[in-house]
């Protein structure tokens, strides 16, 4: 990953997505496939990196342990479950995920999002 310190303007549709195989132990139903592409990365104090990119997941049910992340859904629909709550997300929705949150994602329609996340390194 290249760490950038400049202004970056990008269209999510122009970002090339690369397959990111899921850990089979996180797949609860279906045959979901994920892919992601980087828009930019910036070094943060303490060795962390602020990453901005595009992520996509096809229908299915998966679990995850989240990083600090904020994202905007640009296509598709999903239900995110955490701590007994259920959140429906779709195009235009903004979601904030706290680091360490154990989530269950039910992707109903291929979900595509633009995200900003902290990678602790």
C-alpha positions as CSV (number, residue, x, y, z in Angstrom):
1,X,0.0,0.0,0.0
2,X,1.4,3.4,-1.0
3,X,0.9,6.1,1.7
4,X,-0.2,9.3,0.2
5,X,-0.1,12.9,1.5
6,X,-1.9,14.7,-1.3
7,X,-5.4,15.6,-2.4
8,X,-7.1,12.6,-4.2
9,X,-10.3,12.8,-6.2
10,X,-11.8,9.6,-7.5
11,X,-15.0,8.1,-8.8
12,X,-15.8,4.8,-7.1
13,X,-16.6,3.2,-10.4
14,X,-13.1,3.9,-11.7
15,X,-11.4,1.9,-8.9
16,X,-10.2,-1.5,-9.9
17,X,-11.4,-4.1,-7.4
18,X,-9.3,-7.2,-6.6
19,X,-10.8,-10.4,-5.2
20,X,-10.3,-10.8,-1.4
21,X,-11.2,-14.3,-0.4
22,X,-13.1,-14.6,2.8
23,X,-12.0,-16.9,5.6
24,X,-14.3,-19.9,5.2
25,X,-15.0,-19.9,8.9
26,X,-16.7,-16.5,8.6
27,X,-19.2,-17.6,5.9
28,X,-22.5,-18.7,7.5
29,X,-24.7,-19.0,4.4
30,X,-24.5,-18.7,0.6
31,X,-21.3,-18.2,-1.4
32,X,-20.4,-14.5,-0.8
33,X,-17.4,-13.1,-2.6
34,X,-15.6,-9.9,-1.7
35,X,-13.4,-7.5,-3.6
36,X,-11.7,-4.2,-2.7
37,X,-9.7,-1.4,-4.3
38,X,-7.7,1.3,-2.7
39,X,-8.3,5.0,-3.3
40,X,-5.7,6.4,-0.9
41,X,-3.8,5.7,2.3
42,X,-2.3,8.1,4.8
43,X,0.1,7.5,7.7
44,X,-1.2,8.4,11.1
45,X,0.7,9.0,14.3
46,X,1.6,5.9,16.2
47,X,2.1,3.7,13.0
48,X,-1.6,3.4,12.0
49,X,-2.8,4.0,8.5
50,X,-6.0,5.8,7.4
51,X,-7.3,3.8,4.4
52,X,-9.9,4.9,1.9
53,X,-11.3,2.5,-0.7
54,X,-14.1,0.7,-2.3
55,X,-15.4,-2.7,-1.1
56,X,-17.9,-5.1,-2.5
57,X,-19.6,-8.2,-1.3
58,X,-22.0,-10.5,-3.2
59,X,-25.1,-12.0,-1.5
60,X,-24.6,-14.3,1.5
61,X,-24.1,-14.2,5.3
62,X,-20.7,-13.5,6.9
63,X,-19.3,-12.5,10.2
64,X,-16.6,-10.0,10.9
65,X,-14.7,-8.2,13.6
66,X,-14.6,-4.6,12.6
67,X,-11.9,-1.9,12.4
68,X,-12.8,1.7,13.1
69,X,-14.6,2.5,9.9
70,X,-17.1,4.9,8.3
71,X,-18.7,4.0,5.0
72,X,-21.3,5.1,2.5
73,X,-23.3,2.5,0.6
74,X,-23.3,3.3,-3.1
75,X,-25.2,0.2,-4.3
76,X,-27.0,-2.9,-2.9
77,X,-28.6,-3.7,0.4
78,X,-27.6,-5.5,3.6
79,X,-28.5,-6.1,7.2
80,X,-25.8,-5.6,9.7
81,X,-26.4,-7.2,13.2
82,X,-24.4,-6.3,16.3
83,X,-25.0,-6.5,20.0
84,X,-28.7,-7.5,19.6
85,X,-29.4,-4.7,17.1
86,X,-30.2,-5.0,13.4
87,X,-29.4,-2.2,10.9
88,X,-30.6,-2.1,7.3
89,X,-28.3,-0.3,4.9
90,X,-28.8,0.7,1.3
91,X,-27.7,3.3,-1.2
92,X,-26.9,6.7,0.4
93,X,-26.7,5.3,3.9
94,X,-23.7,6.2,6.1
95,X,-22.6,3.7,8.7
96,X,-20.0,4.0,11.5
97,X,-18.5,0.8,12.8
98,X,-16.4,0.8,16.0
99,X,-13.2,-1.2,16.3
100,X,-13.8,-4.7,17.7
101,X,-17.5,-4.8,17.0
102,X,-18.5,-8.4,16.2
103,X,-20.9,-8.2,13.3
104,X,-23.1,-10.4,11.1
105,X,-23.7,-9.2,7.6
106,X,-26.6,-10.5,5.6
107,X,-26.0,-9.2,2.1
108,X,-29.3,-9.2,0.2
109,X,-28.1,-7.5,-3.0
110,X,-24.4,-7.1,-4.0
111,X,-23.2,-4.4,-1.6
112,X,-20.7,-1.8,-2.7
113,X,-19.4,0.9,-0.4
114,X,-16.8,3.6,-0.1
115,X,-15.0,3.3,3.2
116,X,-12.6,5.1,5.4
117,X,-10.9,2.9,8.0
118,X,-8.1,2.9,10.5
119,X,-5.6,0.0,10.0
120,X,-3.7,-0.2,13.3
121,X,-0.7,-1.6,11.5
